[in-house]
């Protein structure tokens, strides 16, 4: 495996840490900048909105760029906005840096996945993709809890500085190890954008995209307010927050692994069981939020279910969108992050309404119920049309 592939995984690790680390920092950000918890939660939504918009736009924007130049450009912007975020005393500026950082993150992802697979033979393409994507799950296990520890000891700004510093070795390594030429010779001629958009906007994909957004909305709604839930509803000390985040990340890593091995064998059953279990799991967390042992048991289980089901949905989408090889991944990223934007916003509304710190978890359960309705409606429509559903 080329060293450059691992370098891309390192950069994705830093970016994944940035995307998820605010779940352990919302209280300190809110207190330092003089804003509400809901406003601090919107920083996660701003990042997600940037990913939603950036996934397709940056994919198209970078189609003709030499890969090394594109990767360095997006990573440089990502580092710069994190330095700006660490320095600013303004909530508005911090919100803007989250959005711009997400655009850069989306652009980096658009290039990194294709760059990784272009540097290896066919037999290693799956492994190369796993190395890059694995950066996100490792961020959940290591980076996010580490960010929470830094935030607890030295303030939330230290976590932003850490993300910028971790990105610098990746920048230097990309400069030295990633080929600097144009698009790889191994790639097939790109499908016209109009043809890809026709595939992505077809009736078969819309329910899958909506279901994916709802599932991720449920995940990020609860995850974004996990820290105040633990410290104010469960009664755990702040020192427990990094441990709980690590448990969620470990569950997420296991969920991705399980989905990769078993989801394609019985995809419809895997998704159905996973979504039902998530609806029940978020409800159980809301009901037992005052019991520390129950909460610490449920958190890794919910991480496993959320990321396992999410991975299976991405696999289904990519299979359905084979006619859109360039934008299929971008649409999956957009749907994923649409949920990541709407979820914290909806949870913030529940908090602002005075419904208590368990309210975002109840919103997550409701979003999963809606996802089950959408998925069930799709299957019913297909059954009525006489088309056999294979997953």
C-alpha positions as CSV (number, residue, x, y, z in Angstrom):
1,X,0.0,0.0,0.0
2,X,1.5,3.4,-1.0
3,X,2.5,5.7,1.9
4,X,0.4,8.4,0.3
5,X,-2.8,6.5,0.9
6,X,-2.1,6.4,4.7
7,X,-1.3,10.2,4.5
8,X,-4.8,10.8,3.1
9,X,-6.2,8.7,5.9
10,X,-4.3,10.9,8.4
11,X,-5.8,14.1,6.8
12,X,-9.3,12.6,6.9
13,X,-8.7,11.7,10.6
14,X,-8.0,15.4,11.4
15,X,-11.1,16.5,9.4
16,X,-13.3,13.9,11.0
17,X,-12.2,15.0,14.4
18,X,-13.1,18.5,13.5
19,X,-16.5,17.5,12.3
20,X,-17.5,15.5,15.4
21,X,-15.5,17.1,18.2
22,X,-18.0,19.8,19.1
23,X,-20.2,17.3,20.8
24,X,-17.9,17.4,23.7
25,X,-17.3,21.2,23.6
26,X,-20.7,22.8,23.2
27,X,-21.0,23.9,26.9
28,X,-17.6,25.6,27.0
29,X,-18.1,27.3,23.6
30,X,-21.5,28.6,24.7
31,X,-20.1,29.9,28.0
32,X,-17.0,31.5,26.4
33,X,-18.9,33.2,23.6
34,X,-22.0,34.1,25.6
35,X,-24.5,32.1,23.4
36,X,-27.0,29.4,24.2
37,X,-26.4,25.7,23.9
38,X,-28.7,25.6,20.9
39,X,-26.5,28.3,19.2
40,X,-23.4,26.3,20.0
41,X,-25.0,23.2,18.5
42,X,-25.6,25.1,15.3
43,X,-21.8,25.1,14.8
44,X,-22.2,21.4,14.0
45,X,-25.1,22.2,11.7
46,X,-23.0,24.9,9.9
47,X,-20.3,22.3,9.2
48,X,-22.9,19.9,7.9
49,X,-24.5,22.4,5.7
50,X,-21.1,23.2,4.2
51,X,-20.6,19.5,3.6
52,X,-24.0,19.2,1.9
53,X,-23.3,22.0,-0.5
54,X,-19.6,21.3,-0.9
55,X,-19.9,17.6,-1.7
56,X,-21.4,18.1,-5.2
57,X,-19.9,21.5,-5.8
58,X,-16.4,20.7,-4.9
59,X,-16.6,17.4,-6.7
60,X,-17.4,19.2,-9.9
61,X,-15.0,22.1,-9.1
62,X,-12.0,19.7,-8.8
63,X,-12.7,17.3,-11.7
64,X,-10.0,18.8,-13.9
65,X,-7.5,19.8,-11.3
66,X,-4.2,17.9,-10.7
67,X,-4.9,15.9,-7.6
68,X,-2.0,17.0,-5.5
69,X,-2.8,20.7,-6.1
70,X,-6.4,20.1,-5.2
71,X,-5.6,18.2,-2.0
72,X,-3.1,20.8,-0.9
73,X,-5.5,23.7,-1.7
74,X,-8.4,22.2,0.3
75,X,-6.2,21.1,3.2
76,X,-4.6,24.6,3.4
77,X,-8.0,26.2,3.6
78,X,-9.1,23.7,6.2
79,X,-6.0,24.6,8.4
80,X,-6.4,28.3,7.9
81,X,-10.1,28.4,9.0
82,X,-9.3,26.4,12.1
83,X,-6.6,28.8,13.1
84,X,-9.1,31.7,12.5
85,X,-11.7,29.8,14.6
86,X,-9.2,29.3,17.5
87,X,-8.4,33.0,17.5
88,X,-11.7,34.7,17.1
89,X,-13.8,36.0,20.0
90,X,-16.9,36.3,17.7
91,X,-19.5,33.6,17.4
92,X,-20.4,34.8,13.9
93,X,-16.9,34.4,12.7
94,X,-16.6,31.0,14.3
95,X,-19.8,30.0,12.5
96,X,-18.4,31.2,9.2
97,X,-15.2,29.3,9.7
98,X,-17.1,26.1,10.3
99,X,-19.0,26.5,7.1
100,X,-15.9,27.3,5.0
101,X,-14.0,24.5,6.7
102,X,-16.7,22.1,5.7
103,X,-16.5,23.2,2.1
104,X,-12.8,22.5,2.2
105,X,-13.4,19.1,3.8
106,X,-15.9,18.1,1.2
107,X,-13.5,19.1,-1.5
108,X,-10.7,17.1,0.0
109,X,-13.0,14.0,0.2
110,X,-14.0,14.5,-3.4
111,X,-10.3,14.1,-4.5
112,X,-8.9,11.9,-1.8
113,X,-11.1,8.8,-2.5
114,X,-10.4,8.9,-6.2
115,X,-6.7,9.6,-5.6
116,X,-6.3,6.7,-3.2
117,X,-7.8,4.1,-5.6
118,X,-5.8,5.5,-8.6
119,X,-2.5,4.8,-6.8
120,X,-3.1,1.0,-6.2
121,X,-3.9,-2.0,-8.4
122,X,-7.4,-3.3,-8.7
123,X,-7.0,-5.9,-6.0
124,X,-6.1,-3.2,-3.4
125,X,-8.8,-0.6,-4.3
126,X,-11.1,-1.7,-1.5
127,X,-8.3,-1.6,1.0
128,X,-7.2,1.8,-0.1
129,X,-10.8,3.1,0.3
130,X,-11.0,1.6,3.7
131,X,-7.8,3.3,4.8
132,X,-9.2,6.7,3.8
133,X,-12.7,6.2,5.2
134,X,-11.2,4.6,8.3
135,X,-9.8,8.0,9.3
136,X,-13.4,9.1,10.2
137,X,-14.1,6.1,12.5
138,X,-10.6,6.5,14.2
139,X,-11.5,10.1,14.7
140,X,-14.6,9.0,16.6
141,X,-12.6,6.6,18.8
142,X,-9.5,8.8,19.4
143,X,-9.8,12.3,18.0
144,X,-13.1,13.3,19.4
145,X,-12.4,12.1,23.0
146,X,-9.0,13.8,22.8
147,X,-10.6,17.0,21.7
148,X,-12.9,16.8,24.7
149,X,-10.0,16.3,27.0
150,X,-8.2,19.3,25.5
151,X,-11.3,21.3,25.9
152,X,-11.8,20.3,29.5
153,X,-8.2,21.1,30.5
154,X,-7.2,24.1,28.3
155,X,-10.5,25.3,26.7
156,X,-12.2,24.6,23.5
157,X,-9.8,26.7,21.4
158,X,-7.0,24.1,22.2
159,X,-9.0,21.5,20.3
160,X,-9.1,23.8,17.2
161,X,-5.4,24.3,17.4
162,X,-4.8,20.6,17.7
163,X,-6.8,19.9,14.6
164,X,-4.7,22.5,12.7
165,X,-1.4,21.0,14.0
166,X,-2.4,17.4,13.1
167,X,-3.2,18.5,9.6
168,X,0.3,20.0,9.0
169,X,2.2,16.7,8.7
170,X,-0.4,15.5,6.3
171,X,0.1,18.7,4.2
172,X,3.9,18.1,4.0
173,X,3.5,14.4,3.3
174,X,1.0,15.0,0.5
175,X,3.4,17.5,-1.0
176,X,6.1,14.8,-1.1
177,X,4.2,11.6,-1.8
178,X,1.0,12.2,-3.8
179,X,1.7,12.3,-7.6
180,X,1.4,15.8,-9.0
181,X,0.1,15.0,-12.4
182,X,-3.4,15.4,-13.8
183,X,-6.2,12.8,-13.5
184,X,-4.9,9.3,-13.5
185,X,-4.6,7.3,-16.7
186,X,-6.4,4.4,-15.0
187,X,-9.7,6.2,-14.8
188,X,-12.4,5.7,-17.3
189,X,-13.8,8.6,-19.2
190,X,-16.2,10.6,-17.0
191,X,-19.9,10.2,-17.4
192,X,-21.5,13.5,-18.6
193,X,-22.8,15.4,-15.6
194,X,-26.3,15.7,-17.1
195,X,-26.5,11.9,-17.3
196,X,-25.4,11.5,-13.7
197,X,-27.9,14.0,-12.4
198,X,-30.7,12.2,-14.3
199,X,-29.7,9.0,-12.4
200,X,-29.5,10.8,-9.0
201,X,-32.9,12.5,-9.3
202,X,-34.8,9.4,-10.4
203,X,-37.6,8.0,-8.3
204,X,-35.6,5.0,-7.1
205,X,-33.0,7.0,-5.3
206,X,-35.0,9.8,-3.7
207,X,-36.4,7.6,-0.9
208,X,-33.0,6.1,-0.1
209,X,-31.5,9.6,0.1
210,X,-34.3,10.8,2.3
211,X,-34.0,7.7,4.6
212,X,-30.2,8.3,4.9
213,X,-30.7,11.9,5.8
214,X,-33.3,11.0,8.5
215,X,-31.1,8.3,10.0
216,X,-28.1,10.6,10.2
217,X,-30.3,13.4,11.5
218,X,-31.3,11.1,14.4
219,X,-27.7,10.3,15.1
220,X,-26.4,13.8,15.1
221,X,-29.3,15.2,17.0
222,X,-28.5,13.1,20.0
223,X,-24.7,13.1,19.5
224,X,-24.4,16.9,19.3
225,X,-26.0,17.3,22.8
226,X,-24.5,14.2,24.4
227,X,-22.2,16.3,26.7
228,X,-25.1,18.3,28.4
229,X,-27.2,15.1,28.5
230,X,-24.4,13.3,30.4
231,X,-23.5,16.1,32.8
232,X,-27.0,17.6,33.4
233,X,-29.5,14.7,33.0
234,X,-27.4,11.7,33.8
235,X,-25.4,13.4,36.6
236,X,-21.9,12.3,35.4
237,X,-18.9,14.5,35.9
238,X,-17.3,16.3,33.0
239,X,-14.4,13.8,33.1
240,X,-16.8,11.1,31.9
241,X,-17.6,12.9,28.7
242,X,-14.4,11.8,26.8
243,X,-14.9,8.2,27.9
244,X,-18.5,8.3,26.7
245,X,-17.5,9.7,23.4
246,X,-14.8,7.0,23.0
247,X,-17.4,4.4,23.7
248,X,-19.6,5.8,21.0
249,X,-16.7,5.9,18.6
250,X,-15.7,2.3,19.4
251,X,-19.3,1.3,18.7
252,X,-19.2,3.2,15.5
253,X,-16.0,1.5,14.3
254,X,-17.5,-1.9,15.1
255,X,-20.7,-0.9,13.3
256,X,-18.8,0.0,10.1
257,X,-16.8,-3.2,10.3
258,X,-19.9,-5.4,10.8
259,X,-21.8,-3.6,8.0
260,X,-18.9,-4.0,5.6
261,X,-18.9,-7.8,6.2
262,X,-22.6,-8.6,6.5
263,X,-24.8,-5.9,5.1
264,X,-24.6,-7.0,1.5
265,X,-25.7,-10.6,2.3
266,X,-29.2,-9.6,3.3
267,X,-29.3,-5.8,2.8
268,X,-33.1,-5.2,3.3
269,X,-33.2,-7.3,6.5
270,X,-30.0,-5.6,7.8
271,X,-31.4,-2.1,7.2
272,X,-34.8,-2.9,8.6
273,X,-33.5,-4.5,11.8
274,X,-31.0,-1.7,12.2
275,X,-33.5,1.1,11.8
276,X,-36.0,-0.5,14.2
277,X,-33.3,-1.1,16.8
278,X,-32.2,2.5,16.5
279,X,-35.7,3.8,17.1
280,X,-36.0,1.7,20.1
281,X,-32.4,2.5,21.2
282,X,-32.9,6.3,21.2
283,X,-36.1,5.9,23.0
284,X,-34.4,3.7,25.7
285,X,-31.6,6.3,26.1
286,X,-34.2,9.1,26.7
287,X,-36.1,7.0,29.2
288,X,-33.0,5.8,31.1
289,X,-30.9,9.0,30.9
290,X,-30.9,9.4,34.7
291,X,-29.2,6.0,35.2
292,X,-25.5,6.2,34.5
293,X,-24.9,2.5,34.0
294,X,-27.7,2.2,31.5
295,X,-26.5,5.2,29.6
296,X,-22.9,3.9,29.4
297,X,-24.2,0.6,28.1
298,X,-26.5,2.2,25.5
299,X,-24.0,4.7,24.1
300,X,-21.6,2.2,22.3
301,X,-24.6,0.1,21.2
302,X,-26.2,3.1,19.6
303,X,-22.8,4.0,17.9
304,X,-22.7,0.5,16.5
305,X,-26.3,0.7,15.2
306,X,-26.1,4.2,13.8
307,X,-22.9,3.8,11.8
308,X,-23.6,0.2,10.8
309,X,-27.0,1.2,9.4
310,X,-25.5,4.4,7.9
311,X,-22.8,2.4,6.1
312,X,-25.4,-0.1,4.8
313,X,-27.4,2.8,3.4
314,X,-24.4,4.2,1.6
315,X,-23.7,0.8,0.1
316,X,-27.3,0.6,-1.1
317,X,-27.1,4.1,-2.6
318,X,-23.9,3.4,-4.4
319,X,-25.3,0.2,-5.8
320,X,-28.5,2.0,-7.0
321,X,-26.5,4.9,-8.5
322,X,-24.0,2.9,-10.6
323,X,-24.8,5.2,-13.5
324,X,-23.5,8.2,-11.6
325,X,-19.9,7.2,-10.7
326,X,-18.7,10.7,-10.0
327,X,-21.6,12.2,-8.1
328,X,-23.0,9.1,-6.3
329,X,-20.5,9.5,-3.5
330,X,-21.1,13.2,-3.4
331,X,-24.9,12.6,-3.1
332,X,-24.3,10.1,-0.3
333,X,-22.1,12.7,1.5
334,X,-24.7,15.4,0.9
335,X,-27.5,13.2,2.4
336,X,-25.4,12.2,5.3
337,X,-24.6,15.8,6.1
338,X,-28.0,17.1,5.5
339,X,-29.1,14.9,8.4
340,X,-26.1,16.2,10.4
341,X,-27.3,19.7,9.8
342,X,-31.0,19.2,10.5
343,X,-30.5,17.0,13.5
344,X,-28.7,19.5,15.8
345,X,-31.0,22.2,14.6
346,X,-34.1,20.2,15.6
347,X,-32.5,19.2,18.9
348,X,-31.7,22.9,19.6
349,X,-35.4,23.8,19.0
350,X,-36.4,21.2,21.6
351,X,-33.9,22.6,24.1
352,X,-35.0,26.2,23.5
353,X,-38.6,25.1,24.0
354,X,-37.7,24.2,27.6
355,X,-38.3,20.5,27.1
356,X,-35.2,19.4,29.0
357,X,-31.9,17.9,28.2
358,X,-33.5,14.5,27.2
359,X,-35.5,16.3,24.4
360,X,-32.9,15.9,21.6
361,X,-32.8,12.2,22.2
362,X,-36.6,12.0,21.9
363,X,-36.3,14.0,18.7
364,X,-33.8,11.3,17.5
365,X,-36.3,8.6,18.2
366,X,-39.0,10.6,16.3
367,X,-36.7,11.0,13.3
368,X,-36.0,7.3,13.2
369,X,-39.8,6.7,13.3
370,X,-40.1,8.9,10.3
371,X,-37.2,7.1,8.5
372,X,-39.1,3.8,9.0
373,X,-42.2,5.3,7.5
374,X,-40.3,6.5,4.4
375,X,-38.6,3.2,4.0
376,X,-41.9,1.3,4.4
377,X,-43.6,3.6,1.9
378,X,-40.9,2.9,-0.6
379,X,-41.2,-0.9,-0.3
380,X,-45.0,-0.6,-0.5
381,X,-44.8,1.5,-3.7
382,X,-42.3,-1.0,-5.2
383,X,-44.6,-3.9,-4.3
384,X,-47.6,-2.3,-5.8
385,X,-45.7,-1.6,-9.0
386,X,-44.9,-5.3,-9.2
387,X,-41.1,-4.8,-9.0
388,X,-39.2,-7.2,-6.8
389,X,-37.1,-5.5,-4.2
390,X,-33.6,-7.0,-3.8
391,X,-32.1,-4.3,-1.6
